[in-house]
């Protein structure tokens, strides 16, 4: 009996085992993207540039961007953490993580493109690409982790509005880079 207990195989790891990715690792992604994003124009962007553009009536006021993006960043990082901690062989896990990584690159690039280069056209392209990546990420998350999908949904809604606004701004305003 004692020999059987010693030779029995170890129990398989369950989802209750310690996650391989921690909250602080996700936080590093968010901090890095926000630092890169803030380089050309500071954390509030260039409010004078933004406010002097012809905008649609539904354009959010400049003060709304910081709290909305803080919320979107936190929920997106949480979604990424949830999916990153799924078993490595989970179908769609890698695709979701690649999409989210692409989304973070687009997020970090927006301010340098829009404010740094003063280019509404590049800002609109970046925002529309972000919406496309977020839509794909949301679709993948909906198949593999419902809570992660719910965390991505607010970003999708915001980027839907932002894409309309940014395309409108790009069409109605002069672009120093392309004019």
C-alpha positions in Angstrom: 0.0 0.0 0.0 2.8 2.4 0.9 4.6 1.6 -2.4 1.5 2.4 -4.4 1.2 5.9 -2.8 4.9 6.6 -3.6 4.6 5.5 -7.2 1.3 7.2 -8.0 1.6 9.9 -10.6 1.4 13.6 -9.6 -2.0 15.2 -10.0 -2.4 17.3 -13.1 -2.2 21.0 -12.7 -5.6 22.6 -12.5 -6.8 26.1 -13.2 -6.5 26.7 -9.5 -2.7 26.5 -9.7 -0.8 29.8 -9.4 -1.1 31.8 -12.6 2.0 32.1 -14.7 1.4 35.8 -15.4 1.0 38.3 -12.6 -0.9 41.6 -12.5 2.4 43.6 -12.3 3.5 42.1 -15.6 0.3 43.3 -17.3 0.9 46.7 -15.6 4.3 47.0 -17.2 2.7 46.7 -20.6 0.3 49.5 -19.8 3.0 51.7 -18.3 5.3 51.2 -21.3 2.6 52.0 -23.8 1.4 55.1 -21.9 5.0 56.5 -21.5 5.6 56.1 -25.2 2.2 57.6 -26.0 2.9 60.6 -23.8 6.4 61.5 -25.2 5.4 63.9 -28.0 2.6 65.9 -26.3 2.5 65.1 -22.6 -0.2 63.1 -20.8 -3.0 65.4 -21.9 -2.0 65.6 -25.5 -1.9 68.9 -27.2 -5.3 70.4 -26.2 -4.9 73.5 -28.3 -4.3 71.4 -31.4 -7.2 69.1 -30.7 -9.6 72.0 -29.8 -8.8 74.0 -32.9 -9.8 71.3 -35.3 -13.2 71.1 -37.0 -15.0 68.3 -35.2 -18.3 66.6 -35.3 -20.9 67.5 -32.7 -20.5 64.2 -31.0 -16.7 64.6 -30.5 -15.8 64.0 -26.8 -14.4 67.0 -24.9 -10.6 66.8 -24.4 -11.0 66.2 -20.6 -12.9 62.9 -21.3 -9.9 61.1 -22.9 -7.8 60.5 -19.8 -10.5 58.8 -17.7 -11.9 56.8 -20.6 -8.5 55.6 -21.6 -7.6 54.8 -18.0 -10.7 52.6 -17.8 -10.1 51.0 -21.2 -6.4 50.3 -20.4 -7.2 48.7 -17.0 -9.9 46.5 -18.5 -7.8 45.6 -21.5 -4.9 44.7 -19.3 -7.2 42.5 -17.1 -8.6 40.8 -20.2 -5.0 40.1 -21.4 -4.1 38.7 -18.1 -7.1 36.4 -18.0 -6.3 35.0 -21.5 -2.6 34.8 -20.9 -3.2 32.6 -17.9 -5.3 30.1 -19.9 -3.4 26.9 -20.8 -1.0 27.5 -23.6 -2.7 25.1 -26.0 -6.1 27.0 -25.7 -7.4 27.6 -29.2 -7.3 31.3 -29.9 -5.1 32.2 -27.0 -2.1 33.1 -29.1 -4.2 35.0 -31.6 -5.8 37.1 -28.8 -2.4 37.9 -27.3 -1.0 38.9 -30.7 -4.0 41.1 -31.4 -3.8 42.7 -28.0 -0.1 43.3 -28.4 -0.9 45.0 -31.8 -3.5 47.1 -30.1 -1.0 48.3 -27.5 1.4 49.3 -30.3 -1.3 51.2 -32.0 -2.3 52.9 -28.7 1.3 53.9 -28.1 1.7 55.2 -31.6 -1.4 57.4 -31.7 0.0 60.5 -29.9 3.3 60.5 -31.8 1.3 60.3 -35.0 -1.5 62.7 -34.2 0.1 65.2 -31.9 3.8 64.8 -32.7 3.4 64.9 -36.4 0.2 67.0 -36.2 -1.5 64.5 -38.6 -5.2 63.9 -38.3 -4.9 61.5 -41.3 -2.4 59.3 -39.5 -4.4 59.6 -36.3 -7.5 58.4 -38.2 -5.6 55.5 -39.8 -4.2 54.5 -36.4 -7.7 54.8 -34.7 -9.4 52.8 -37.5 -6.7 50.1 -37.3 -7.2 50.0 -33.5 -10.9 49.5 -34.0 -10.3 46.6 -36.4 -7.8 45.0 -34.1 -10.2 45.4 -31.1 -13.1 43.9 -33.1 -10.9 40.9 -33.9 -9.7 40.6 -30.3 -13.3 40.9 -29.1 -14.4 38.1 -31.4 -11.6 35.8 -30.3 -12.2 36.6 -26.6 -15.9 35.8 -27.0 -15.0 32.3 -28.0 -12.3 31.6 -25.3 -13.1 33.7 -22.3 -16.4 35.6 -21.8 -15.1 37.8 -19.0 -12.2 38.9 -21.1 -14.6 39.7 -23.9 -16.7 41.8 -21.6 -13.5 43.7 -20.6 -12.7 44.4 -24.2 -16.2 45.6 -25.1 -15.9 49.2 -23.6 -12.8 49.7 -25.7 -14.6 48.6 -28.8 -17.5 51.0 -28.1 -15.1 53.9 -27.5 -13.0 53.2 -30.6 -16.2 53.0 -32.7 -17.0 56.6 -31.7 -13.3 57.6 -31.9 -13.0 56.2 -35.4 -16.0 58.2 -36.6 -14.6 61.3 -35.0 -11.1 60.9 -36.2 -12.1 60.2 -39.8 -14.4 63.2 -39.7 -11.5 65.3 -38.4 -9.1 64.0 -41.0 -11.5 64.8 -43.8 -12.5 68.3 -42.5 -9.1 69.6 -41.5 -5.7 70.4 -43.0 -3.0 67.9 -42.3 0.4 69.4 -42.0 2.1 66.2 -43.1 0.0 65.6 -46.3 -0.9 69.1 -47.5 
